Amino acid sequence: EIYNKDGNKLDLFGKVDGLHYFSNDDSADGDQSYMRLGFRGETQINNELTGYGEWEYQASLNTGESEDANNFTRVGFAGLKFGQWGSLDYGRNYGVMYDVAAWTDVLPEFGGDTYGADNFMFQRANGVAT
């Protein structure tokens, strides 16, 4: 938690994953290390309305600046919570169908392969309203 005052909160989160794969597939063999960095925020607008958002970025740690790096925004969305009535957000987020198969996404490395990203509502996708 970076900031928490007067109904405004900002969290910083992330991880670094050092990976080395041994494979006959040249595209998967070798260093696959990456890092993730993200921010999660919330602001109390009034007693019944709260604004929130999240942004998470992933960057490869195995490529140089001049190489074709695999860096991308994993999630990025903003939304409103309407007290006891629920919430609505929009942006790059997990689709509602991901909730059905999220129980397969429990392994630290291999897992969650039931649905792939950018496949409409089945994992992370652009233009998702949830």
C-alpha positions as CSV (number, residue, x, y, z in Angstrom):
1,E,0.0,0.0,0.0
2,I,1.5,3.3,-1.1
3,Y,-1.2,5.7,-0.1
4,N,-4.4,5.4,2.1
5,K,-6.0,8.7,3.2
6,D,-9.5,10.2,3.2
7,G,-11.0,7.4,1.2
8,N,-8.3,7.3,-1.5
9,K,-6.1,4.2,-1.8
10,L,-3.2,3.3,-4.0
11,D,-1.5,-0.1,-4.0
12,L,1.7,-1.2,-5.8
13,F,2.1,-4.9,-6.6
14,G,4.3,-7.0,-8.8
15,K,6.5,-10.1,-9.2
16,V,9.7,-11.2,-10.9
17,D,9.8,-14.7,-12.3
18,G,13.1,-16.3,-13.3
19,L,12.4,-19.1,-15.8
20,H,14.5,-21.3,-17.9
21,Y,12.9,-23.9,-20.2
22,F,14.5,-26.9,-21.8
23,S,12.7,-27.6,-25.0
24,N,13.2,-28.9,-28.6
25,D,11.0,-25.9,-29.6
26,D,13.4,-23.0,-30.3
27,S,10.8,-20.4,-29.5
28,A,10.3,-21.9,-26.0
29,D,13.8,-23.0,-25.1
30,G,16.0,-20.9,-22.9
31,D,15.5,-17.9,-20.7
32,Q,11.8,-17.0,-20.3
33,S,12.2,-14.6,-17.3
34,Y,9.7,-11.7,-16.9
35,M,8.5,-9.2,-14.4
36,R,5.1,-7.7,-13.6
37,L,4.3,-4.3,-12.1
38,G,0.9,-2.9,-11.3
39,F,-1.1,-0.3,-9.6
40,R,-4.5,-0.7,-8.0
41,G,-6.5,2.4,-6.9
42,E,-9.7,3.3,-5.2
43,T,-11.4,6.6,-4.3
44,Q,-14.6,7.1,-2.2
45,I,-16.8,9.5,-4.2
46,N,-19.7,9.5,-1.7
47,N,-21.3,7.0,0.7
48,E,-22.7,4.9,-2.0
49,L,-20.2,5.4,-4.9
50,T,-16.6,4.3,-5.2
51,G,-14.3,4.6,-8.2
52,Y,-11.6,2.0,-8.8
53,G,-9.1,0.9,-11.3
54,E,-6.2,-1.4,-12.0
55,W,-3.2,-1.5,-14.4
56,E,-0.7,-4.3,-14.7
57,Y,2.2,-4.5,-17.1
58,Q,4.4,-7.4,-18.0
59,A,7.9,-7.1,-19.4
60,S,10.3,-9.7,-20.7
61,L,13.7,-9.8,-18.9
62,N,15.5,-11.8,-21.6
63,T,15.5,-9.3,-24.4
64,G,17.5,-6.2,-25.1
65,E,16.2,-2.8,-26.0
66,S,16.7,-3.3,-29.8
67,E,15.2,-6.8,-29.8
68,D,11.5,-7.5,-30.3
69,A,10.5,-7.6,-26.6
70,N,7.3,-9.3,-25.5
71,N,6.1,-6.4,-23.2
72,F,2.4,-5.8,-22.8
73,T,-0.4,-4.5,-20.6
74,R,-2.0,-7.6,-18.9
75,V,-5.0,-5.7,-17.4
76,G,-6.1,-2.0,-17.4
77,F,-9.6,-1.0,-16.4
78,A,-11.6,1.6,-14.5
79,G,-15.0,1.2,-12.8
80,L,-17.5,2.3,-10.3
81,K,-18.9,0.4,-7.2
82,F,-22.5,1.3,-6.5
83,G,-22.8,0.4,-2.8
84,Q,-24.8,-2.8,-2.3
85,W,-25.9,-2.9,-5.9
86,G,-22.7,-4.1,-7.4
87,S,-20.1,-2.7,-9.7
88,L,-19.3,-2.0,-13.4
89,D,-15.9,-1.6,-15.0
90,Y,-14.6,-1.3,-18.5
91,G,-11.2,-1.9,-20.2
92,R,-8.7,-4.8,-20.5
93,N,-9.9,-7.3,-17.9
94,Y,-10.8,-10.9,-17.3
95,G,-14.1,-11.8,-19.0
96,V,-17.0,-13.4,-17.2
97,M,-16.3,-16.8,-18.8
98,Y,-12.9,-16.9,-17.1
99,D,-14.7,-17.2,-13.8
100,V,-16.1,-20.6,-14.9
101,A,-12.6,-22.1,-15.5
102,A,-10.5,-20.0,-13.1
103,W,-10.2,-23.1,-10.9
104,T,-7.8,-24.5,-13.5
105,D,-5.4,-21.5,-13.1
106,V,-3.8,-22.7,-9.8
107,L,-0.4,-23.9,-10.7
108,P,2.5,-21.5,-10.4
109,E,3.8,-22.0,-14.0
110,F,1.7,-24.3,-16.1
111,G,-2.0,-23.9,-15.6
112,G,-5.0,-21.9,-16.6
113,D,-4.5,-23.2,-20.1
114,T,-8.2,-24.0,-20.5
115,Y,-8.7,-20.6,-22.1
116,G,-6.2,-18.3,-23.7
117,A,-5.8,-14.5,-23.5
118,D,-7.5,-12.3,-26.1
119,N,-10.2,-14.9,-26.8
120,F,-13.2,-12.7,-26.1
121,M,-14.6,-13.3,-22.6
122,F,-12.5,-16.4,-21.8
123,Q,-9.5,-14.8,-20.1
124,R,-8.0,-11.3,-20.5
125,A,-9.5,-9.3,-23.3
126,N,-9.8,-5.7,-24.5
127,G,-13.1,-3.8,-24.4
128,V,-14.6,-5.9,-21.6
129,A,-17.4,-4.5,-19.5
130,T,-17.9,-6.5,-16.3
